[in-house]
């Protein structure tokens, strides 16, 4: 299916130069002079190589249709993750690198969405938010204004994030999996 380049979004799968690519990041750039263009970072599905490509926003690209299927995360096996189909109980082995920066947010029995193109896995979508425990948090600095002061903290999965000053070590918080940012205190 052809689509305009300015409609490319992260997670989509496109065909370019005879190969399939999964889009990692996209950014529309409007220079002071000339027309706008879109800069796309993408990974080759077969080789795993990354590349950057630029298109004018009026250009068209071939977008491949992806099928979404729910899986349950089971466990790690070396550099792979093992997923289970909740309907057939079949196991599927996937490379951990398919998750990218979101890999530390995997939790036992987490429900994931697997994107497939013609039966081949091309991407994994984690839940938007997860609940984690704060393992380490810097002490509050007196005199800072409460509205804009965030302090660094380390979560139970090893990821560092910024939290409000009232969050202490040992508390459970809700974090966005997309950018590891603080959302709120966990309820109960």
N, C-alpha and C positions, 0 to 999 in steps of 0.2 A: 504494500500500500504506500503510495507516494504521499509525502507530507512536506510542508514548508520547513526549512531549516530552523526558523525561529520558534517552532513548536517542539523541538527536541527537548526532552527532559531526562534527568538522571534515572537510570533503571531501564530505559527503553533499549531495544535491540535494533540496530540498523545494519543495512548491507552497504558496504562502501569498498570500491576497488575489488569486487568479487569475493570479499570476505565478510564474515559476520563480526560485529563489534557490539559490546555492551557499553552504554554511556555511563561514565562515572560522575562527571561534572559538566555543567554547561554555564556559559556566561555570555550575555549579550553586551557587546561593547559598541558605544556610540562615540566615535571620534569627533573632534571639533570640526573637522573638514571631511567631507565624503559621506558615504552611506554606512549604516550600521552593519555589523557582522556578528556572527555567533562563534565563539571559541568553545570547542568541545574536547574534553579529555575522555578517551575511550580505550577499552581493553579488547584485544583480539580473543575471541572465544576459543580458538584452537590452540594458539601458542601462548596466550597469557601476556603477550607484549602490549605495553601501553603506548599510545601516541596522542598527539594533539592535532586537531584539524580545524580549519576556519572555513566558514561558508558565509556568503552574503545572505541576509535574512530572506531574500526573495528566491534563493536557490531551493531546489527540492531534493529530498533524500528518500531512499527506500526504507520504510520502517517495517520490520517483521512483527507479525502478531505473536504475542506470548500467551500461553495458557497458564493460569494460576492454579496451584494445587497445594492443599494444606498438608503439612508434615509435622511430626513431633520430634524435637531434638532428644536423642538418647544419650550419647556419650562421645568423647574424643577418642580417636584411634590414630596416634602419631600426629601427622600433619593433616589429618582428615577428620570430618565430623560424620557421625552416623545418625541418619534420620530414619524415622519409622512412619510408614503410611498408616494413619489411624483406622482405615477401612480394611485393608488387606493384611496389615501387620508385616508387610515386606520391608526389609531394611535397604537403605540407600546410602552409599559412601560418597561424600563430596569433599573436594579440597577446601581447607579452611580459608585459603586466600579468596575464595568466592565471596566471603563476608566482608573482607577489607577491614576498615577501622572499627566495625561494629562487633567483631569477634569476641572481645572481652565481655560483652553483655549477654552472651549465651547462658541460659540457666536450665537445669534439669527439667525435663517434661515441658519445655516452652513450645508453644505452637508457632510455627513459622509458615510463611507463604513462599513456595518455591516457584520461580518463573521458568517455564519450559518453552523452548522453540523446537517444534517437531520432535518432542520427547527428550531433547537434550537440556539439562539444567543450565541456565544462564545467569541466574541471580537469586539471592535469598533476601526476603524482607522480614525483618524482626518487628515485634510489636513496637509501637511508637514510644512507649515508656516502660521502664522497669523500676522495681523497688530494690534498693541496695542499702547496706549499712555503711555509715561513715566510720572508718577505722582510725583516721587521724585528722585533726582539725587544728589550725593555728589558734592561739588565744586571741580574744578580742582586744583591739587597741583602743584605749579610752580616748574620747575626744573625736572619734570619727563620726560623721553623720550617718544615721541609720539607713537613710534612703538609698545611698549609692555605694555603700561600703560592703564589698563581698570579700571573703577570705578564702585562701586555698584549703582544700581538703582532699584526702585520699580515700577512695571507696574500697569496699571489700574485694572488688575485682581488679584492683590495682590502678584503676583510672583516676587521674587527678581532675578536679573540677573546682569551680568557685561556688561557695555557699554563703547565705546571709550570716551575720555575726551571731545569731541566737542558736545556730546549729552546733552541737557538741559531738565529740567522738562517742560512738555507741548508738547514736540515733539512726533511725531508718528514714531514708528520703526517696522521693520519686525523681528519676533522672530521664531525660530524653536520650534515646539510643542514637539519634541522628548526629547530635553534636556534643553529647555528654554534659548538657547544661542542667542545672537545678530547676525543678518544677515546683515542688512543695514537700512538706513533711508527709511522711507516710501516715495514713490513718490507721490507728491501732496496731 
